[in-house]
Amino acid sequence: MPGMTAARPAARFRPGLPPIPALLLAMLSIQGGAAFAKTLFPTLGAAGTTTVRVTLAAALLTLVLRPRLRQLTRADWAAIVPYGAALGLMNLAFYEALRFLPLGLAVTLEFIGPLTLSLILSRRAIDVAWVLLAALGIALISPLGELLTGGAHAPVPAAGIGLALLAGAFWALYILAGGAVGRRVPGTTGVVGGMIVAALITLPFGVAEAGTRLLAPGTLLLGLGVAVLSSALPYTLEMRALRAIPARIFGVMMSVEPAIAALSGLLFLGERLGPAQWAALVCVIAASAGINLTGKAAPHGEPDPVN
């Protein structure tokens, strides 16, 4: 997915895993973690799984990055709280969407949020074309897809579509709020503060759905695995890649994430997409890649710990 918008200067890439493989591994980790998280739904529900994942991810990032939270001012927190709230609600909506949709389809629909934001911010004719291409993807997922493709079309629950699009809307808000945090709070302190806020936002929903099951040792161990796969590992890999490649290339590479999500859903969950749904996925990938390729050069950003 497109990353956070907190700006940072380019830096020399340190020896180790090259940036492109690092970014691919990060996407595989994120979507593998999402597939793994979905297996916890029968035990914790979507909200409970979200709470465990976000809370443990916040704890991990706090331990690893050691943010200077005590140095944050009231004005800093005024920027961080909306950012963290958008992050928490984005994760809640996305995981709720996974109750109804295959992983690849949910990620595809979620991408509409950043694409629409790009259109609003750029106001260029070519970007309208890319968003229309993404809109065609949504049409292919809807019952209209059966008419457009001339084949059988498995019904897609409207609730799942709505929740995935809602997650995309929160993703767009998260990008805007992340830019404000990046401009005000240097380094990773604002990011970790946002994750802590996101954990507090999701906690009431998780407790209401899963109760004391959230504290079961087995659940915490599995949740830790989800947190590592979905946040800690990909965050580290994306940070390394972003220091070595331009933000535009980063955005183009992240555009293939719906395909990786579909592959993860197939391999780990046995989820198969129909022809119209694959066509929708291709439309959104092409729109996302196109809007990054034809857009103006942007500064390096920070990675996105969503999913």
C-alpha positions as CSV (number, residue, x, y, z in Angstrom):
1,M,0.0,0.0,0.0
2,P,1.1,3.6,-0.3
3,G,3.1,4.5,2.7
4,M,2.8,7.2,5.3
5,T,3.4,10.7,4.1
6,A,5.8,11.8,6.8
7,A,8.7,13.2,4.8
8,R,12.3,12.2,5.3
9,P,15.5,12.9,3.4
10,A,17.0,10.3,1.1
11,A,19.9,8.3,2.6
12,R,22.4,5.7,1.5
13,F,21.0,2.2,1.7
14,R,23.0,0.1,4.2
15,P,24.5,-3.2,3.1
16,G,22.1,-6.1,3.3
17,L,18.9,-7.0,1.6
18,P,18.4,-4.9,-1.6
19,P,15.5,-2.4,-1.5
20,I,13.2,-4.0,-4.1
21,P,13.4,-7.5,-2.5
22,A,13.0,-5.9,0.9
23,L,9.8,-4.2,-0.3
24,L,8.4,-7.4,-1.8
25,L,9.2,-9.3,1.4
26,A,7.5,-6.6,3.4
27,M,4.3,-6.9,1.2
28,L,4.4,-10.7,1.5
29,S,4.7,-10.3,5.3
30,I,1.8,-7.9,5.6
31,Q,-0.6,-10.0,3.5
32,G,0.6,-13.2,5.1
33,G,-0.1,-11.6,8.5
34,A,-3.5,-10.6,7.3
35,A,-4.3,-14.1,6.2
36,F,-3.0,-15.5,9.5
37,A,-5.1,-12.9,11.4
38,K,-8.2,-14.1,9.6
39,T,-7.7,-17.6,11.1
40,L,-8.2,-16.0,14.6
41,F,-11.7,-14.7,13.7
42,P,-13.5,-17.9,15.0
43,T,-11.9,-17.3,18.4
44,L,-11.7,-13.6,18.8
45,G,-13.9,-12.1,16.1
46,A,-12.7,-9.4,13.8
47,A,-12.6,-6.7,16.4
48,G,-10.8,-8.9,19.0
49,T,-8.2,-9.8,16.4
50,T,-7.7,-6.2,15.5
51,T,-7.2,-5.3,19.1
52,V,-4.6,-8.0,19.7
53,R,-2.8,-7.2,16.5
54,V,-2.7,-3.4,17.0
55,T,-1.9,-3.5,20.7
56,L,0.9,-6.0,20.4
57,A,2.3,-4.1,17.4
58,A,2.3,-0.9,19.4
59,A,4.2,-2.7,22.2
60,L,6.7,-4.1,19.8
61,L,7.4,-0.8,18.1
62,T,7.7,0.9,21.5
63,L,10.3,-1.7,22.6
64,V,12.3,-1.6,19.3
65,L,12.2,2.1,18.4
66,R,12.2,3.5,22.0
67,P,10.3,6.7,21.2
68,R,10.6,9.8,23.3
69,L,7.0,10.1,24.2
70,R,7.6,12.2,27.3
71,Q,9.0,15.0,25.1
72,L,5.8,15.3,23.1
73,T,3.9,18.5,23.7
74,R,0.1,19.0,23.8
75,A,0.3,20.4,20.2
76,D,2.2,17.3,19.1
77,W,-0.5,15.0,20.6
78,A,-3.2,17.2,18.8
79,A,-1.6,16.0,15.5
80,I,-0.9,12.4,16.6
81,V,-4.4,11.6,18.0
82,P,-6.3,12.0,14.7
83,Y,-3.5,10.1,13.0
84,G,-3.8,7.2,15.5
85,A,-7.6,7.3,15.4
86,A,-7.6,7.0,11.6
87,L,-5.1,4.1,11.9
88,G,-7.2,2.2,14.4
89,L,-10.5,2.7,12.6
90,M,-8.9,1.7,9.3
91,N,-7.8,-1.6,10.8
92,L,-11.1,-2.2,12.4
93,A,-13.0,-1.6,9.2
94,F,-10.6,-3.7,7.1
95,Y,-10.7,-6.7,9.5
96,E,-14.5,-6.4,9.6
97,A,-14.5,-6.4,5.8
98,L,-12.6,-9.7,5.9
99,R,-15.5,-11.4,7.5
100,F,-17.4,-11.0,4.2
101,L,-14.7,-10.8,1.5
102,P,-11.7,-12.7,0.3
103,L,-8.4,-11.0,1.3
104,G,-7.5,-10.0,-2.2
105,L,-10.8,-8.4,-2.8
106,A,-10.8,-6.4,0.4
107,V,-7.3,-5.0,-0.3
108,T,-8.4,-4.1,-3.8
109,L,-11.4,-2.1,-2.6
110,E,-9.4,-0.5,0.1
111,F,-7.0,1.0,-2.5
112,I,-9.8,3.2,-3.7
113,G,-9.3,5.5,-0.7
114,P,-5.7,6.6,-1.6
115,L,-6.5,6.7,-5.3
116,T,-9.4,9.1,-4.7
117,L,-7.2,11.2,-2.4
118,S,-4.6,11.4,-5.2
119,L,-7.3,12.7,-7.5
120,I,-8.5,15.3,-5.0
121,L,-5.0,16.6,-4.4
122,S,-3.8,16.7,-8.0
123,R,-6.9,17.7,-10.0
124,R,-5.2,16.6,-13.3
125,A,-7.2,15.1,-16.1
126,I,-4.9,12.0,-16.3
127,D,-5.7,11.2,-12.7
128,V,-9.4,11.3,-13.4
129,A,-8.8,8.6,-16.0
130,W,-6.9,6.4,-13.4
131,V,-9.7,6.8,-10.9
132,L,-12.3,5.9,-13.5
133,L,-10.3,2.8,-14.2
134,A,-10.4,1.9,-10.5
135,A,-14.2,2.7,-10.6
136,L,-14.5,0.1,-13.4
137,G,-12.9,-2.3,-11.0
138,I,-15.6,-1.7,-8.4
139,A,-18.2,-2.2,-11.1
140,L,-16.7,-5.5,-11.9
141,I,-17.0,-6.6,-8.3
142,S,-20.7,-5.6,-8.2
143,P,-23.5,-7.6,-9.9
144,L,-22.8,-5.4,-13.0
145,G,-19.7,-7.5,-13.4
146,E,-21.7,-10.5,-14.6
147,L,-23.1,-8.4,-17.4
148,L,-19.8,-6.9,-18.3
149,T,-17.9,-10.2,-18.4
150,G,-20.7,-12.4,-19.7
151,G,-20.2,-15.0,-17.1
152,A,-21.4,-16.3,-13.7
153,H,-20.7,-13.8,-11.0
154,A,-20.5,-15.0,-7.4
155,P,-22.4,-12.4,-5.3
156,V,-20.3,-10.1,-3.1
157,P,-21.9,-9.0,0.1
158,A,-22.7,-5.3,0.1
159,A,-21.6,-5.0,3.7
160,G,-18.1,-6.3,2.8
161,I,-17.8,-3.8,0.0
162,G,-19.0,-1.0,2.2
163,L,-16.6,-1.9,5.0
164,A,-13.6,-2.2,2.7
165,L,-14.4,1.2,1.1
166,L,-14.7,2.7,4.6
167,A,-11.3,1.3,5.4
168,G,-10.0,3.0,2.3
169,A,-11.6,6.3,3.4
170,F,-9.9,6.0,6.8
171,W,-6.7,5.2,4.9
172,A,-6.9,8.4,3.0
173,L,-7.5,10.3,6.3
174,Y,-4.6,8.5,7.8
175,I,-2.3,9.6,4.9
176,L,-3.3,13.2,5.4
177,A,-2.9,13.0,9.2
178,G,0.4,11.2,8.8
179,G,1.7,14.1,6.8
180,A,0.8,16.5,9.6
181,V,2.5,14.3,12.1
182,G,5.6,13.9,10.0
183,R,6.0,17.7,9.6
184,R,5.6,18.3,13.3
185,V,7.2,15.3,15.0
186,P,10.6,14.1,13.6
187,G,11.7,10.5,13.5
188,T,9.6,7.6,14.5
189,T,8.2,9.0,17.8
190,G,5.0,10.3,16.1
191,V,4.5,6.9,14.4
192,V,4.7,4.9,17.6
193,G,2.5,7.5,19.4
194,G,-0.1,7.0,16.6
195,M,0.1,3.2,17.1
196,I,-0.5,3.6,20.8
197,V,-3.6,5.8,20.1
198,A,-4.8,3.2,17.6
199,A,-4.5,0.5,20.2
200,L,-6.6,2.6,22.6
201,I,-9.2,3.2,19.9
202,T,-9.6,-0.5,19.1
203,L,-9.5,-1.8,22.7
204,P,-13.2,-1.2,23.6
205,F,-14.3,-2.9,20.4
206,G,-12.1,-5.9,21.1
207,V,-13.1,-6.2,24.7
208,A,-16.8,-6.0,23.8
209,E,-16.4,-8.8,21.3
210,A,-13.8,-11.2,22.8
211,G,-13.7,-10.3,26.5
212,T,-11.2,-12.3,28.5
213,R,-10.3,-14.4,25.5
214,L,-8.0,-11.6,24.5
215,L,-5.7,-12.5,27.5
216,A,-5.5,-16.3,26.8
217,P,-1.8,-17.2,26.5
218,G,-2.3,-19.1,23.2
219,T,-4.2,-16.1,21.8
220,L,-1.5,-13.7,22.8
221,L,1.1,-15.9,21.2
222,L,-0.8,-16.1,17.9
223,G,-1.5,-12.4,18.1
224,L,2.2,-11.7,18.6
225,G,2.9,-13.6,15.3
226,V,0.3,-11.4,13.5
227,A,1.8,-8.3,15.0
228,V,5.3,-9.3,13.8
229,L,4.2,-10.2,10.3
230,S,1.8,-7.3,9.9
231,S,3.8,-4.5,11.5
232,A,7.2,-5.0,13.0
233,L,8.9,-6.9,10.2
234,P,7.4,-5.0,7.2
235,Y,7.8,-1.7,8.9
236,T,11.6,-2.4,9.3
237,L,11.9,-3.6,5.7
238,E,10.0,-0.7,4.2
239,M,12.0,1.8,6.2
240,R,15.1,0.4,4.6
241,A,13.7,0.4,1.1
242,L,12.4,3.9,1.4
243,R,15.8,5.2,2.2
244,A,17.1,3.8,-1.1
245,I,14.4,4.3,-3.7
246,P,12.3,7.3,-4.8
247,A,8.8,7.5,-3.4
248,R,7.3,7.2,-6.9
249,I,9.0,3.8,-7.4
250,F,7.9,2.8,-3.9
251,G,4.3,3.7,-4.8
252,V,4.4,1.7,-8.1
253,M,5.8,-1.3,-6.3
254,M,3.1,-1.1,-3.6
255,S,0.5,-1.1,-6.3
256,V,0.9,-4.9,-6.7
257,E,-0.2,-5.5,-3.1
258,P,-3.8,-6.5,-4.1
259,A,-2.3,-9.3,-6.2
260,I,-0.1,-10.4,-3.3
261,A,-3.1,-10.3,-1.0
262,A,-5.1,-12.5,-3.5
263,L,-2.2,-15.0,-3.6
264,S,-2.0,-15.1,0.2
265,G,-5.7,-15.6,0.4
266,L,-5.4,-18.5,-2.1
267,L,-2.4,-20.2,-0.5
268,F,-3.3,-19.8,3.2
269,L,-7.1,-19.5,3.3
270,G,-8.2,-21.3,0.1
271,E,-9.9,-18.2,-1.2
272,R,-10.5,-18.1,-4.9
273,L,-11.5,-15.1,-7.0
274,G,-13.7,-15.3,-10.0
275,P,-12.8,-13.9,-13.4
276,A,-14.6,-10.6,-12.9
277,Q,-12.9,-10.2,-9.5
278,W,-9.5,-10.8,-11.0
279,A,-10.3,-8.2,-13.7
280,A,-11.3,-5.7,-11.0
281,L,-8.0,-6.4,-9.2
282,V,-6.0,-5.7,-12.4
283,C,-8.0,-2.5,-12.9
284,V,-7.1,-1.2,-9.5
285,I,-3.4,-2.3,-9.7
286,A,-3.1,-0.5,-13.1
287,A,-4.8,2.6,-11.7
288,S,-2.6,2.7,-8.6
289,A,0.6,2.2,-10.7
290,G,-0.5,4.7,-13.3
291,I,-1.3,7.5,-10.8
292,N,2.2,7.0,-9.2
293,L,4.0,6.9,-12.6
294,T,2.3,10.0,-14.0
295,G,2.2,12.0,-10.8
296,K,4.7,14.6,-9.7
297,A,7.8,13.5,-7.9
298,A,7.2,13.3,-4.2
299,P,9.5,13.1,-1.2
300,H,10.4,9.9,0.5
301,G,7.8,8.7,3.0
302,E,7.4,6.3,5.8
303,P,5.8,2.8,5.5
304,D,2.3,1.9,6.3
305,P,1.7,-0.6,9.1
306,V,-1.9,-1.4,8.0
307,N,-3.2,-4.9,7.5
